[in-house]
Amino acid sequence: MQDLPPEEALKRQEDEQKKIDEAVPLTEEELAEKEQLLHCGFSNWSRREFNQFIKANEKYGRNDVENIAQEVDGKSPDEVREFYKVFWARCCELADIDRVLGQIERGEARIQKRLSVKRALESKIARYRAPFHQLRVQYGTNKGKNYTEEEDRFLVCMLHEIGFGKENLYEELRQAIRVAPQFRFDWFLKSRTAMELQRRCNTLISLIEKEMHDVEQNDKSSGGGRNRNNCKSGRSGSSAATPEKRKTDVQDGKRSSRRSKA
């Protein structure tokens, strides 16, 4: 709305003030009704408590009432449950309902993504009798040159073991790498930051989700038959894999060989 000219704005202000000055006081019946409505409402809920309630819906999803009921400081679970029922029955009356619902729906989308990744990891791990030794990632053209297959295999298995979506997941993953005996001389992997590990894991997760989706589609098209190449029989990749070298390690080895021949 455009700003009003000063004269018109002043006149409108005076008109509004006149309405206030000439307003008829509430009758006793109206005052009683007002008190009753306030009592029936949630006048004892602060803005901070309301925001905590919305955050809880975002964190757990709108259907997880029990966890939501534990998240509002200063309110008992029963009080939160009562507020929950009224909120979802009348939330459309809120002036900023689009913003509030958008916030909750973004949180629910993250929850669904987390569940999808967990299912993909579980399906992938379940295909191997000894995943820490046998698991193979279907890279396609996206393998990259920095991480070896052994390192990627460990990252995938530990994502599943620690639990995808867990708080401080990638810090725990760093600690697991540091104490893993097979990586005691792997300075590249041991020096990765939590953020770098997260980026690599995101790439691996995308590859695994695609692979598991393709497997599911193939199973459906073949009448539910399983692809036995990588199943728990362990026939594929059952023997210990030869440690793979990064491109930089191979180049260093070639230079050393040339120097020794000279």
Sine and cosine of phi, psi and omega as CSV:
sin_phi,cos_phi,sin_psi,cos_psi,sin_omega,cos_omega
0.00,0.00,0.70,-0.71,-0.02,-1.00
-0.96,0.28,0.48,-0.88,0.05,-1.00
-0.91,0.41,0.64,-0.77,0.03,-1.00
-0.98,0.18,0.46,-0.89,0.14,-0.99
-0.85,0.52,0.50,-0.87,-0.07,-1.00
-0.80,0.60,-0.68,0.74,-0.03,-1.00
-0.90,0.44,-0.68,0.73,-0.02,-1.00
-0.94,0.35,-0.61,0.79,0.03,-1.00
-0.90,0.44,-0.65,0.76,0.01,-1.00
-0.91,0.42,-0.67,0.74,0.01,-1.00
-0.89,0.46,-0.67,0.75,0.00,-1.00
-0.91,0.42,-0.63,0.77,0.03,-1.00
-0.89,0.46,-0.67,0.75,0.01,-1.00
-0.91,0.42,-0.62,0.78,0.02,-1.00
-0.90,0.43,-0.67,0.75,0.00,-1.00
-0.91,0.41,-0.65,0.76,0.02,-1.00
-0.90,0.43,-0.60,0.80,0.02,-1.00
-0.89,0.45,-0.64,0.76,0.04,-1.00
-0.88,0.48,-0.64,0.77,0.01,-1.00
-0.92,0.40,-0.71,0.71,-0.03,-1.00
-0.90,0.44,-0.57,0.82,-0.08,-1.00
-1.00,-0.10,0.09,1.00,-0.04,-1.00
-0.90,0.43,0.63,-0.78,0.01,-1.00
-0.99,0.12,0.77,-0.63,0.02,-1.00
-0.86,0.50,0.46,-0.89,0.03,-1.00
-0.92,0.40,0.60,-0.80,0.08,-1.00
-0.96,0.27,0.17,-0.99,0.02,-1.00
-0.88,0.47,-0.63,0.78,0.03,-1.00
-0.90,0.44,-0.65,0.76,0.01,-1.00
-0.93,0.38,-0.63,0.78,0.06,-1.00
-0.89,0.46,-0.66,0.75,0.02,-1.00
-0.90,0.44,-0.65,0.76,0.03,-1.00
-0.90,0.43,-0.65,0.76,0.03,-1.00
-0.87,0.50,-0.72,0.69,0.01,-1.00
-0.89,0.46,-0.64,0.77,0.01,-1.00
-0.91,0.42,-0.67,0.74,0.01,-1.00
-0.91,0.42,-0.65,0.76,0.04,-1.00
-0.89,0.45,-0.64,0.77,-0.01,-1.00
-0.92,0.38,-0.60,0.80,0.00,-1.00
-0.96,0.28,-0.36,0.93,-0.02,-1.00
-1.00,0.08,-0.43,-0.90,-0.05,-1.00
-0.79,-0.61,0.81,0.59,-0.03,-1.00
-0.92,0.39,-0.27,0.96,0.01,-1.00
-1.00,0.00,0.12,0.99,0.07,-1.00
-0.99,-0.10,0.79,-0.62,0.02,-1.00
-1.00,0.03,0.21,-0.98,0.06,-1.00
-0.88,0.47,-0.61,0.80,0.02,-1.00
-0.89,0.46,-0.68,0.73,0.00,-1.00
-0.92,0.39,-0.62,0.78,0.06,-1.00
-0.88,0.47,-0.69,0.72,0.00,-1.00
-0.90,0.43,-0.61,0.79,0.07,-1.00
-0.89,0.46,-0.63,0.78,0.03,-1.00
-0.89,0.46,-0.70,0.71,0.02,-1.00
-0.90,0.43,-0.67,0.74,0.03,-1.00
-0.87,0.50,-0.62,0.78,0.01,-1.00
-0.91,0.41,-0.64,0.77,0.07,-1.00
-0.89,0.45,-0.63,0.78,0.03,-1.00
-0.91,0.40,-0.65,0.76,-0.07,-1.00
-0.95,0.32,-0.69,0.73,-0.12,-0.99
-0.96,-0.28,-0.25,0.97,-0.13,-0.99
1.00,-0.02,0.54,-0.84,-0.15,-0.99
-0.90,0.43,-0.31,0.95,-0.06,-1.00
-1.00,0.00,-0.16,0.99,-0.03,-1.00
-1.00,0.00,0.96,0.27,-0.12,-0.99
-0.89,0.45,-0.65,0.76,-0.11,-0.99
-0.90,0.43,-0.68,0.73,0.04,-1.00
-0.94,0.34,-0.62,0.78,0.05,-1.00
-0.86,0.51,-0.64,0.77,-0.06,-1.00
-0.91,0.42,-0.30,0.95,-0.02,-1.00
-1.00,-0.08,-0.03,1.00,-0.23,-0.97
-0.98,-0.21,-0.08,1.00,-0.07,-1.00
-0.97,-0.23,0.93,-0.37,0.01,-1.00
-0.90,0.44,0.70,-0.72,0.06,-1.00
1.00,0.06,-0.06,1.00,0.03,-1.00
-0.84,-0.55,0.67,-0.75,0.04,-1.00
-0.96,0.27,0.38,-0.93,0.06,-1.00
-0.82,0.58,-0.61,0.79,0.01,-1.00
-0.91,0.42,-0.63,0.77,0.03,-1.00
-0.90,0.43,-0.64,0.77,0.00,-1.00
-0.93,0.37,-0.64,0.76,0.03,-1.00
-0.88,0.48,-0.65,0.76,0.01,-1.00
-0.91,0.41,-0.68,0.74,0.05,-1.00
-0.89,0.45,-0.65,0.76,-0.01,-1.00
-0.84,0.55,-0.73,0.68,-0.04,-1.00
-0.88,0.48,-0.70,0.72,-0.03,-1.00
-0.94,0.33,-0.65,0.76,-0.02,-1.00
-0.86,0.52,-0.77,0.64,-0.08,-1.00
-0.97,0.25,-0.29,0.96,0.09,-1.00
-0.99,0.15,-0.48,0.88,-0.14,-0.99
-0.78,-0.62,0.24,0.97,-0.09,-1.00
-0.88,0.47,-0.42,0.91,-0.01,-1.00
-0.91,0.42,-0.23,0.97,0.01,-1.00
-0.99,0.12,-0.20,0.98,-0.01,-1.00
-0.94,0.35,0.62,-0.79,-0.01,-1.00
-0.92,0.39,-0.57,0.82,-0.05,-1.00
-0.95,-0.32,0.59,0.81,-0.07,-1.00
-0.88,0.47,-0.55,0.84,0.00,-1.00
-0.89,0.46,-0.68,0.73,0.02,-1.00
-0.91,0.41,-0.70,0.71,-0.04,-1.00
-0.90,0.44,-0.74,0.67,0.01,-1.00
-0.91,0.42,-0.60,0.80,0.04,-1.00
-0.87,0.49,-0.66,0.75,0.02,-1.00
-0.89,0.46,-0.71,0.70,-0.01,-1.00
-0.91,0.40,-0.67,0.74,-0.04,-1.00
-0.92,0.39,-0.56,0.83,0.07,-1.00
-0.90,0.43,-0.64,0.77,0.06,-1.00
-0.90,0.44,-0.66,0.75,0.02,-1.00
-0.91,0.42,-0.56,0.83,0.06,-1.00
-0.90,0.43,-0.63,0.78,0.05,-1.00
-0.91,0.42,-0.62,0.78,0.03,-1.00
-0.88,0.47,-0.72,0.69,0.00,-1.00
-0.90,0.44,-0.62,0.78,0.05,-1.00
-0.90,0.44,-0.68,0.73,0.01,-1.00
-0.88,0.47,-0.68,0.73,0.02,-1.00
-0.91,0.42,-0.62,0.78,0.02,-1.00
-0.89,0.45,-0.68,0.73,0.02,-1.00
-0.91,0.42,-0.68,0.74,0.01,-1.00
-0.87,0.50,-0.69,0.73,0.01,-1.00
-0.89,0.45,-0.66,0.75,0.01,-1.00
-0.90,0.44,-0.68,0.73,0.02,-1.00
-0.90,0.44,-0.69,0.73,0.01,-1.00
-0.88,0.47,-0.67,0.74,0.01,-1.00
-0.91,0.42,-0.66,0.75,0.00,-1.00
-0.91,0.42,-0.75,0.66,-0.03,-1.00
-0.89,0.46,-0.62,0.79,-0.07,-1.00
-0.91,0.41,-0.24,0.97,-0.03,-1.00
-0.99,0.14,-0.05,1.00,-0.07,-1.00
-0.78,-0.62,0.62,-0.78,0.08,-1.00
-0.96,0.29,-0.60,0.80,0.01,-1.00
-0.74,-0.68,0.98,0.20,-0.14,-0.99
-0.87,0.50,-0.53,0.85,0.00,-1.00
-0.91,0.42,-0.30,0.95,0.02,-1.00
-0.92,-0.39,-0.48,0.88,-0.17,-0.99
-0.96,-0.27,-0.38,0.92,-0.14,-0.99
-0.85,0.53,0.69,-0.73,0.05,-1.00
-0.81,-0.58,0.70,-0.72,0.07,-1.00
-1.00,-0.10,0.76,-0.65,0.04,-1.00
-0.99,0.11,1.00,-0.07,-0.13,-0.99
-0.97,0.25,-0.57,0.82,-0.18,-0.98
0.92,0.39,-0.81,-0.59,0.02,-1.00
-0.98,-0.22,0.25,0.97,-0.13,-0.99
-0.93,-0.36,0.40,0.91,-0.08,-1.00
-0.92,0.39,-0.68,0.74,-0.10,-1.00
0.99,0.16,0.04,-1.00,-0.12,-0.99
-0.87,-0.49,-0.10,0.99,-0.13,-0.99
-1.00,0.02,-0.64,0.77,-0.08,-1.00
-0.97,-0.23,0.66,-0.75,0.06,-1.00
-1.00,0.10,0.22,-0.97,0.03,-1.00
-0.90,0.44,-0.61,0.79,0.02,-1.00
-0.88,0.47,-0.67,0.74,0.02,-1.00
-0.91,0.42,-0.72,0.70,0.02,-1.00
-0.88,0.47,-0.65,0.76,0.01,-1.00
-0.86,0.51,-0.70,0.72,0.01,-1.00
-0.90,0.43,-0.68,0.74,0.00,-1.00
-0.87,0.48,-0.70,0.71,-0.02,-1.00
-0.90,0.44,-0.72,0.69,-0.03,-1.00
-0.90,0.44,-0.62,0.79,-0.01,-1.00
-0.96,0.27,-0.52,0.85,0.11,-0.99
-0.84,0.54,-0.68,0.74,0.01,-1.00
-0.94,0.33,-0.66,0.75,-0.08,-1.00
-0.94,0.34,-0.70,0.71,0.01,-1.00
-0.94,0.33,-0.65,0.76,-0.01,-1.00
0.93,-0.37,0.96,-0.29,-0.01,-1.00
-0.90,0.44,0.71,-0.70,-0.03,-1.00
0.99,-0.11,-0.14,0.99,0.00,-1.00
-0.93,0.36,0.57,-0.82,0.03,-1.00
-0.90,0.43,0.64,-0.77,-0.02,-1.00
0.87,0.49,0.51,0.86,-0.02,-1.00
-0.82,0.57,-0.74,0.68,-0.14,-0.99
-0.98,0.20,-0.37,0.93,0.16,-0.99
-0.94,0.34,-0.65,0.76,0.07,-1.00
-0.90,0.44,-0.60,0.80,0.02,-1.00
-0.90,0.43,-0.65,0.76,0.06,-1.00
-0.86,0.52,-0.71,0.71,0.00,-1.00
-0.90,0.43,-0.63,0.78,0.02,-1.00
-0.89,0.45,-0.61,0.79,0.04,-1.00
-0.91,0.42,-0.66,0.75,-0.07,-1.00
-0.92,0.40,-0.49,0.87,-0.03,-1.00
-0.98,-0.18,-0.07,1.00,0.00,-1.00
-0.96,0.28,0.85,-0.52,-0.08,-1.00
-0.89,0.46,-0.52,0.85,-0.03,-1.00
-0.93,0.37,-0.24,0.97,-0.01,-1.00
-0.92,-0.40,0.33,0.94,-0.09,-1.00
-0.90,0.44,-0.42,0.91,0.05,-1.00
-0.93,-0.37,0.20,0.98,-0.02,-1.00
-1.00,-0.03,0.99,0.14,-0.10,-1.00
-0.93,0.37,-0.48,0.88,0.04,-1.00
-0.87,0.49,-0.81,0.58,-0.05,-1.00
-0.93,0.37,-0.63,0.77,-0.04,-1.00
-0.93,0.36,-0.35,0.94,-0.02,-1.00
-1.00,-0.08,0.05,1.00,0.01,-1.00
-0.95,0.30,0.65,-0.76,0.08,-1.00
-0.98,0.19,0.23,-0.97,0.04,-1.00
-0.86,0.50,-0.62,0.79,0.00,-1.00
-0.92,0.40,-0.65,0.76,0.02,-1.00
-0.92,0.40,-0.64,0.77,0.06,-1.00
-0.90,0.44,-0.63,0.78,0.02,-1.00
-0.89,0.45,-0.67,0.74,0.01,-1.00
-0.89,0.46,-0.68,0.73,0.01,-1.00
-0.91,0.41,-0.66,0.75,0.00,-1.00
-0.90,0.43,-0.59,0.80,0.05,-1.00
-0.88,0.48,-0.64,0.76,0.05,-1.00
-0.90,0.44,-0.72,0.69,-0.01,-1.00
-0.90,0.44,-0.63,0.77,0.01,-1.00
-0.88,0.47,-0.68,0.73,0.02,-1.00
-0.88,0.48,-0.67,0.74,0.02,-1.00
-0.90,0.43,-0.67,0.75,-0.03,-1.00
-0.94,0.34,-0.65,0.76,0.05,-1.00
-0.87,0.50,-0.68,0.73,0.02,-1.00
-0.90,0.43,-0.70,0.71,-0.01,-1.00
-0.87,0.48,-0.72,0.69,-0.03,-1.00
-0.92,0.38,-0.55,0.83,0.07,-1.00
-0.91,0.42,-0.68,0.73,0.02,-1.00
-0.90,0.44,-0.65,0.76,0.02,-1.00
-0.88,0.47,-0.70,0.72,0.00,-1.00
-0.88,0.48,-0.68,0.73,0.01,-1.00
-0.91,0.41,-0.64,0.77,0.02,-1.00
-0.91,0.42,-0.64,0.77,0.02,-1.00
-0.89,0.46,-0.65,0.76,0.00,-1.00
-0.91,0.41,-0.69,0.72,-0.05,-1.00
-0.94,0.33,-0.42,0.91,0.00,-1.00
-0.99,-0.15,0.25,0.97,0.06,-1.00
0.98,0.18,0.40,0.91,0.09,-1.00
1.00,-0.07,0.05,1.00,0.02,-1.00
-0.94,0.35,0.57,-0.82,-0.02,-1.00
-1.00,0.02,0.55,-0.83,0.16,-0.99
-0.97,0.22,0.91,-0.41,-0.14,-0.99
-1.00,-0.05,0.06,1.00,-0.04,-1.00
-0.89,0.45,-0.59,0.81,-0.07,-1.00
-0.85,-0.52,0.36,0.93,-0.10,-1.00
-0.97,0.23,-0.08,-1.00,-0.17,-0.99
-0.93,0.38,-0.16,0.99,0.04,-1.00
-0.87,0.48,-0.39,0.92,0.07,-1.00
0.98,0.21,0.22,0.98,-0.02,-1.00
-0.91,0.40,-0.55,0.83,-0.01,-1.00
-1.00,-0.05,0.89,-0.46,0.05,-1.00
0.96,0.28,0.43,0.91,-0.06,-1.00
-0.96,0.27,-0.46,0.89,0.04,-1.00
-0.99,0.12,0.40,-0.91,-0.04,-1.00
-0.90,0.43,0.72,-0.69,-0.02,-1.00
-0.98,0.21,0.56,-0.83,0.08,-1.00
-0.93,0.36,0.78,-0.63,-0.03,-1.00
-0.80,0.60,0.77,-0.64,-0.06,-1.00
-1.00,-0.01,0.58,-0.82,0.00,-1.00
-0.96,-0.28,0.57,-0.82,0.13,-0.99
-0.94,0.34,0.34,-0.94,-0.02,-1.00
-0.85,0.53,-0.64,0.77,-0.01,-1.00
-0.91,0.42,-0.59,0.80,0.03,-1.00
-0.91,0.42,-0.65,0.76,0.01,-1.00
-0.90,0.44,-0.68,0.73,0.00,-1.00
-0.90,0.44,-0.65,0.76,0.03,-1.00
-0.89,0.46,-0.62,0.78,0.01,-1.00
-0.91,0.42,-0.63,0.78,0.03,-1.00
-0.90,0.43,-0.66,0.75,0.00,-1.00
-0.90,0.44,-0.65,0.76,0.00,-1.00
-0.90,0.44,-0.63,0.78,0.01,-1.00
-0.90,0.44,-0.66,0.75,0.00,-1.00
-0.91,0.42,-0.63,0.78,-0.01,-1.00
-0.91,0.41,-0.63,0.78,-0.03,-1.00
-0.93,0.38,-0.58,0.81,0.03,-1.00
-0.93,0.37,-0.57,0.82,0.00,-1.00
-0.92,0.38,0.00,0.00,0.00,0.00
